[in-house]
Amino acid sequence: MNQRRRIFFAIFGGYHLIILFFVIYIDSNKEDFGILSQLYGKISLLKYGAVLGVVLFLADFIWTWIETRNAEKAQEAMRLENNTLKAKVYDFQQAAKPVEKEKPSADTKSS
């Protein structure tokens, strides 16, 4: 995993930790109507937080898809290179063998 990927997952994990602490805080103060009414006034911030979570999830999904596609292309290129090298080795082996002249078979008759 490269450094950029680690940074991304640190941000993604931090986002989830903030959401977890927020939910625990709201759950512990669910009897206090004043805090809940203040929270209702800032509901737009919760919408932006939810959109941020979806954007982070989509970024991870797209990033994984691109990495998988690039890995498949690299593997296909290595497979083709391997087959090419095998063909060259086979050609060198065939060139090293003495060439046998075709002998006429005993069944053939000369006219």
CNS distance restraints for C-alpha pairs under 8 A (distance, minus, plus):
assign (resid   1 and name CA) (resid   5 and name CA) 6.31 0.50 0.50
assign (resid   1 and name CA) (resid   6 and name CA) 6.95 0.50 0.50
assign (resid   2 and name CA) (resid   6 and name CA) 6.51 0.50 0.50
assign (resid   3 and name CA) (resid   7 and name CA) 6.29 0.50 0.50
assign (resid   4 and name CA) (resid   8 and name CA) 6.19 0.50 0.50
assign (resid   5 and name CA) (resid   9 and name CA) 6.23 0.50 0.50
assign (resid   6 and name CA) (resid  10 and name CA) 6.11 0.50 0.50
assign (resid   7 and name CA) (resid  11 and name CA) 6.31 0.50 0.50
assign (resid   8 and name CA) (resid  12 and name CA) 6.13 0.50 0.50
assign (resid   9 and name CA) (resid  13 and name CA) 5.82 0.50 0.50
assign (resid  10 and name CA) (resid  14 and name CA) 5.99 0.50 0.50
assign (resid  11 and name CA) (resid  15 and name CA) 6.13 0.50 0.50
assign (resid  12 and name CA) (resid  16 and name CA) 6.45 0.50 0.50
assign (resid  12 and name CA) (resid  56 and name CA) 6.72 0.50 0.50
assign (resid  13 and name CA) (resid  17 and name CA) 6.19 0.50 0.50
assign (resid  14 and name CA) (resid  18 and name CA) 6.18 0.50 0.50
assign (resid  15 and name CA) (resid  19 and name CA) 6.34 0.50 0.50
assign (resid  15 and name CA) (resid  53 and name CA) 7.46 0.50 0.50
assign (resid  16 and name CA) (resid  20 and name CA) 6.11 0.50 0.50
assign (resid  17 and name CA) (resid  21 and name CA) 6.16 0.50 0.50
assign (resid  18 and name CA) (resid  22 and name CA) 6.04 0.50 0.50
assign (resid  19 and name CA) (resid  23 and name CA) 6.16 0.50 0.50
assign (resid  20 and name CA) (resid  24 and name CA) 6.22 0.50 0.50
assign (resid  21 and name CA) (resid  25 and name CA) 6.06 0.50 0.50
assign (resid  22 and name CA) (resid  26 and name CA) 6.20 0.50 0.50
assign (resid  23 and name CA) (resid  27 and name CA) 6.01 0.50 0.50
assign (resid  24 and name CA) (resid  28 and name CA) 6.11 0.50 0.50
assign (resid  25 and name CA) (resid  29 and name CA) 6.34 0.50 0.50
assign (resid  26 and name CA) (resid  30 and name CA) 5.87 0.50 0.50
assign (resid  26 and name CA) (resid  36 and name CA) 7.82 0.50 0.50
assign (resid  29 and name CA) (resid  35 and name CA) 7.27 0.50 0.50
assign (resid  29 and name CA) (resid  36 and name CA) 7.99 0.50 0.50
assign (resid  30 and name CA) (resid  36 and name CA) 7.12 0.50 0.50
assign (resid  32 and name CA) (resid  36 and name CA) 6.70 0.50 0.50
assign (resid  33 and name CA) (resid  37 and name CA) 6.05 0.50 0.50
assign (resid  34 and name CA) (resid  38 and name CA) 6.22 0.50 0.50
assign (resid  35 and name CA) (resid  39 and name CA) 6.13 0.50 0.50
assign (resid  36 and name CA) (resid  40 and name CA) 6.22 0.50 0.50
assign (resid  37 and name CA) (resid  41 and name CA) 6.55 0.50 0.50
assign (resid  38 and name CA) (resid  42 and name CA) 6.80 0.50 0.50
assign (resid  39 and name CA) (resid  43 and name CA) 6.34 0.50 0.50
assign (resid  42 and name CA) (resid  46 and name CA) 7.18 0.50 0.50
assign (resid  43 and name CA) (resid  47 and name CA) 6.57 0.50 0.50
assign (resid  44 and name CA) (resid  48 and name CA) 6.41 0.50 0.50
assign (resid  45 and name CA) (resid  49 and name CA) 6.17 0.50 0.50
assign (resid  46 and name CA) (resid  50 and name CA) 6.17 0.50 0.50
assign (resid  47 and name CA) (resid  51 and name CA) 6.25 0.50 0.50
assign (resid  48 and name CA) (resid  52 and name CA) 6.09 0.50 0.50
assign (resid  49 and name CA) (resid  53 and name CA) 6.32 0.50 0.50
assign (resid  50 and name CA) (resid  54 and name CA) 6.39 0.50 0.50
assign (resid  51 and name CA) (resid  55 and name CA) 6.13 0.50 0.50
assign (resid  52 and name CA) (resid  56 and name CA) 6.14 0.50 0.50
assign (resid  53 and name CA) (resid  57 and name CA) 6.17 0.50 0.50
assign (resid  54 and name CA) (resid  58 and name CA) 6.12 0.50 0.50
assign (resid  55 and name CA) (resid  59 and name CA) 6.05 0.50 0.50
assign (resid  56 and name CA) (resid  60 and name CA) 6.25 0.50 0.50
assign (resid  57 and name CA) (resid  61 and name CA) 6.21 0.50 0.50
assign (resid  58 and name CA) (resid  62 and name CA) 6.06 0.50 0.50
assign (resid  59 and name CA) (resid  63 and name CA) 5.94 0.50 0.50
assign (resid  60 and name CA) (resid  64 and name CA) 6.07 0.50 0.50
assign (resid  61 and name CA) (resid  65 and name CA) 6.20 0.50 0.50
assign (resid  62 and name CA) (resid  66 and name CA) 6.16 0.50 0.50
assign (resid  63 and name CA) (resid  67 and name CA) 6.24 0.50 0.50
assign (resid  64 and name CA) (resid  68 and name CA) 6.10 0.50 0.50
assign (resid  65 and name CA) (resid  69 and name CA) 6.17 0.50 0.50
assign (resid  66 and name CA) (resid  70 and name CA) 6.15 0.50 0.50
assign (resid  67 and name CA) (resid  71 and name CA) 6.08 0.50 0.50
assign (resid  68 and name CA) (resid  72 and name CA) 6.22 0.50 0.50
assign (resid  69 and name CA) (resid  73 and name CA) 6.31 0.50 0.50
assign (resid  70 and name CA) (resid  74 and name CA) 6.18 0.50 0.50
assign (resid  71 and name CA) (resid  75 and name CA) 6.10 0.50 0.50
assign (resid  72 and name CA) (resid  76 and name CA) 6.15 0.50 0.50
assign (resid  73 and name CA) (resid  77 and name CA) 6.20 0.50 0.50
assign (resid  74 and name CA) (resid  78 and name CA) 6.20 0.50 0.50
assign (resid  75 and name CA) (resid  79 and name CA) 6.14 0.50 0.50
assign (resid  76 and name CA) (resid  80 and name CA) 6.23 0.50 0.50
assign (resid  77 and name CA) (resid  81 and name CA) 6.17 0.50 0.50
assign (resid  78 and name CA) (resid  82 and name CA) 6.03 0.50 0.50
assign (resid  79 and name CA) (resid  83 and name CA) 6.23 0.50 0.50
assign (resid  80 and name CA) (resid  84 and name CA) 6.17 0.50 0.50
assign (resid  81 and name CA) (resid  85 and name CA) 6.20 0.50 0.50
assign (resid  82 and name CA) (resid  86 and name CA) 6.17 0.50 0.50
assign (resid  83 and name CA) (resid  87 and name CA) 6.19 0.50 0.50
assign (resid  84 and name CA) (resid  88 and name CA) 6.32 0.50 0.50
assign (resid  85 and name CA) (resid  89 and name CA) 6.22 0.50 0.50
assign (resid  86 and name CA) (resid  90 and name CA) 6.17 0.50 0.50
assign (resid  87 and name CA) (resid  91 and name CA) 6.15 0.50 0.50
assign (resid  88 and name CA) (resid  92 and name CA) 6.21 0.50 0.50
assign (resid  89 and name CA) (resid  93 and name CA) 6.20 0.50 0.50
assign (resid  90 and name CA) (resid  94 and name CA) 6.17 0.50 0.50
assign (resid  91 and name CA) (resid  95 and name CA) 6.12 0.50 0.50
assign (resid  92 and name CA) (resid  96 and name CA) 6.24 0.50 0.50
assign (resid  93 and name CA) (resid  97 and name CA) 6.62 0.50 0.50
assign (resid 104 and name CA) (resid 108 and name CA) 7.08 0.50 0.50
